Amino acid sequence: MSKPKQTHIPVLMQQVLDLLAPQAGESFLDLTAGAGGHAGAVLELTMAPAKATLIDRDPEAIDGLRKKFKDTSLLQSDFYSAVKELKGQGKKYDIILADLGVSSLHLEHGLRGFSFNRPGPLDMRMDRGQSLSAEEIVNTWSEADLANILKRYGEERKSRQIARKIVAQRPIHTTDQLAAVVTKTYRIRSRIHPATRTFQALRVAVNDELNQLEKSLPLMLELLAPGGRLAIISFHSLEDRLIKQSFKAATEQGYEAEIYALTKKPVTATPDEIVLNPRARSAKLRAVAKIKK
Ligand SMILES: C[S@@+](CC[C@H](N)C(=O)[O-])C[C@H]1O[C@@H](n2cnc3c(N)ncnc32)[C@H](O)[C@@H]1O
């Protein structure tokens, strides 16, 4: 396996390895393989590339993974479709990992349209084969629907004012145009950029991120082999809430429970890691395991 060219720094790497505790010969499913940082580290320990499946919905990520992982199966798919398919095939895995959200590939390339501080088209599709983009939402959705996603997915206090401004300023085609419209709504400056929550909300809506996660969680648990471990890293409270609830429901089934918690509270990054990799600031890691029987 050749060494990956690192642009994306994997978060909470050691904590993920400690919880997943990969053993030689174990099978591995990475639902959000991205740049393959976590996957590479897990595979160094399992030494079983043929028993691994790496998934990403972004075809560009899959192209990068193809160069790094030679004997491993790679699947370009959203993870909900993938887990449904794998369950249908009766597959089980010793190790499952999901590191949610976007990668540096998305954030650092203005052309992908994810970042309010990089000029580019309002795109935000992780899979550029899908038709719905941020530009379509911003320019065609009703003011009420815009306000609704800003509130639900961005937890934006000024959702209605921002939605009104967006509708008044249409058409909006670029990230910097949208960032400027949102910034005008805020008179007082805070530590985070005023457009942060709007961009998050649009990204979640474009990629249907919360539905993907909510529908996949029970299937991820089913795909665990006896003795298997599942770790999920999330980056905002809406995702963490879904994971927490799903894990809680699975672990609180009394004597029937097959699943037990490996983390009581979410694991977060150390101050040192945050200095090296600011993206780790909001990362929360939770993990569960299936009893051996
Ligand atoms: C944070 S990055 C993962 C980074 C990876 N752990 C590493 O070490 O390189 C998240 C990746 O998941 C992908 N992704 C996000 N949501 C997805 C979904 N619902 N289905 C499949 N892939 C998804 C993104 O395209 C992105 O490449």
The ligand as an SDF file (V2000), in Angstrom:
LIG
                    3D

 27 29  0  0  0  0  0  0  0  0999 V2000
  -14.6090   13.8480    7.2050 C   0  0  0  0  0  0  0  0  0  0  0  0
  -14.3910   13.1020    5.6610 S   0  0  0  0  0  0  0  0  0  0  0  0
  -13.7070   11.5230    6.0450 C   0  0  0  0  0  0  0  0  0  0  0  0
  -12.2250   11.5390    6.1670 C   0  0  0  0  0  0  0  0  0  0  0  0
  -11.6090   10.1800    6.3940 C   0  0  0  0  0  0  0  0  0  0  0  0
  -12.0050    9.5770    7.6360 N   0  0  0  0  0  0  0  0  0  0  0  0
  -10.1010   10.2690    6.3350 C   0  0  0  0  0  0  0  0  0  0  0  0
   -9.4330    9.9420    7.3030 O   0  0  0  0  0  0  0  0  0  0  0  0
   -9.5960   10.6680    5.2910 O   0  0  0  0  0  0  0  0  0  0  0  0
  -16.0200   12.6560    5.2470 C   0  0  0  0  0  0  0  0  0  0  0  0
  -16.1760   11.9780    3.8810 C   0  0  0  0  0  0  0  0  0  0  0  0
  -17.4340   11.3380    3.9010 O   0  0  0  0  0  0  0  0  0  0  0  0
  -18.0910   11.5300    2.6820 C   0  0  0  0  0  0  0  0  0  0  0  0
  -19.5130   11.4810    3.0200 N   0  0  0  0  0  0  0  0  0  0  0  0
  -20.1990   12.3420    3.8060 C   0  0  0  0  0  0  0  0  0  0  0  0
  -21.4740   11.9570    3.8920 N   0  0  0  0  0  0  0  0  0  0  0  0
  -21.5860   10.8040    3.1900 C   0  0  0  0  0  0  0  0  0  0  0  0
  -22.6690    9.9160    2.9300 C   0  0  0  0  0  0  0  0  0  0  0  0
  -23.8870   10.1370    3.3970 N   0  0  0  0  0  0  0  0  0  0  0  0
  -22.4180    8.8100    2.1960 N   0  0  0  0  0  0  0  0  0  0  0  0
  -21.1690    8.5620    1.7250 C   0  0  0  0  0  0  0  0  0  0  0  0
  -20.1180    9.3850    1.9000 N   0  0  0  0  0  0  0  0  0  0  0  0
  -20.3280   10.4930    2.6450 C   0  0  0  0  0  0  0  0  0  0  0  0
  -17.5990   12.8500    2.1610 C   0  0  0  0  0  0  0  0  0  0  0  0
  -17.6500   12.8790    0.7610 O   0  0  0  0  0  0  0  0  0  0  0  0
  -16.1650   12.9040    2.7070 C   0  0  0  0  0  0  0  0  0  0  0  0
  -15.2580   12.4380    1.7410 O   0  0  0  0  0  0  0  0  0  0  0  0
  1  2  1  0
  2  3  1  0
  2 10  1  0
  3  4  1  0
  4  5  1  0
  5  6  1  0
  5  7  1  0
  7  8  2  0
  7  9  1  0
 10 11  1  0
 11 12  1  0
 11 26  1  0
 12 13  1  0
 13 14  1  0
 13 24  1  0
 14 15  1  0
 14 23  1  0
 15 16  2  0
 16 17  1  0
 17 18  1  0
 17 23  2  0
 18 19  1  0
 18 20  2  0
 20 21  1  0
 21 22  2  0
 22 23  1  0
 24 25  1  0
 24 26  1  0
 26 27  1  0
M  CHG  2   2   1   9  -1
M  END
$$$$
